[in-house]
Amino acid sequence: MTLWELNKGETANVSHLWEHLDDSVSTRLVEMGFETDQNITCLRRSVFAGPLVIQIGDCVYSLEQKIAEQIFISTQETIS
């Protein structure tokens, strides 16, 4: 499951980043906190495939679909 599939109000853990992601993008995402087992919450989903607003720790980020689809997550449902 990717971060793009997370619904508003849901929380998940970062599983991994897509292995073929550009190194500069991957490095920046890790700097932002997108690391394995980090909790992530979807705060808002914009209409018409607009940006996804998520929270990691004390930080809030807006991600476009192209990037959010490169971040893999696990939820309680996928763990059970």
C-alpha positions as CSV (number, residue, x, y, z in Angstrom):
1,M,0.0,0.0,0.0
2,T,1.3,3.5,-0.8
3,L,1.0,6.7,1.1
4,W,-1.3,8.0,-1.7
5,E,-3.9,5.4,-0.6
6,L,-4.1,6.5,3.0
7,N,-7.5,8.1,3.9
8,K,-8.0,11.3,5.8
9,G,-7.6,10.7,9.6
10,E,-5.8,7.3,9.1
11,T,-2.4,6.6,10.6
12,A,0.2,4.2,9.3
13,N,3.9,3.4,9.5
14,V,6.4,4.0,6.8
15,S,7.4,0.6,5.4
16,H,10.0,1.7,2.7
17,L,10.6,4.0,-0.1
18,W,10.5,2.8,-3.7
19,E,13.9,1.4,-4.5
20,H,14.2,3.1,-7.9
21,L,13.5,6.6,-6.5
22,D,16.0,9.3,-7.5
23,D,18.8,9.5,-4.8
24,S,18.2,13.2,-4.3
25,V,14.5,12.7,-3.7
26,S,15.1,9.7,-1.4
27,T,17.6,11.6,0.6
28,R,15.3,14.5,1.0
29,L,12.4,12.3,2.1
30,V,14.6,10.7,4.8
31,E,15.7,14.1,6.0
32,M,12.0,15.0,6.3
33,G,11.4,11.9,8.5
34,F,10.1,9.3,6.0
35,E,12.0,6.5,7.7
36,T,11.0,2.9,8.3
37,D,8.5,2.5,11.1
38,Q,7.9,6.2,11.4
39,N,4.2,7.0,12.2
40,I,2.4,9.1,9.6
41,T,-1.1,10.6,9.7
42,C,-3.1,11.8,6.7
43,L,-4.5,15.2,7.7
44,R,-6.2,16.1,4.4
45,R,-6.8,14.9,0.9
46,S,-7.3,17.5,-1.7
47,V,-9.8,17.1,-4.6
48,F,-8.9,16.3,-8.1
49,A,-5.7,14.5,-7.2
50,G,-4.3,17.6,-5.4
51,P,-1.7,17.3,-2.8
52,L,-1.9,15.1,0.2
53,V,-1.3,16.7,3.6
54,I,0.4,14.5,6.1
55,Q,1.9,14.7,9.5
56,I,5.1,13.1,10.7
57,G,6.0,13.9,14.3
58,D,5.7,17.7,14.8
59,C,6.0,18.4,11.0
60,V,3.3,18.8,8.4
61,Y,4.0,18.2,4.7
62,S,2.1,18.5,1.5
63,L,3.0,15.8,-1.1
64,E,2.0,15.5,-4.7
65,Q,0.6,12.2,-6.0
66,K,3.8,11.3,-7.9
67,I,5.9,11.4,-4.7
68,A,3.2,9.9,-2.3
69,E,3.0,6.8,-4.6
70,Q,6.7,6.1,-4.0
71,I,6.3,5.9,-0.2
72,F,5.1,2.5,0.9
73,I,3.2,2.1,4.2
74,S,1.7,-0.5,6.5
75,T,-1.5,0.0,8.5
76,Q,-3.0,-2.0,11.3
77,E,-5.3,-3.6,8.7
78,T,-2.4,-4.7,6.5
79,I,-0.5,-6.0,9.6
80,S,-3.4,-8.0,10.9
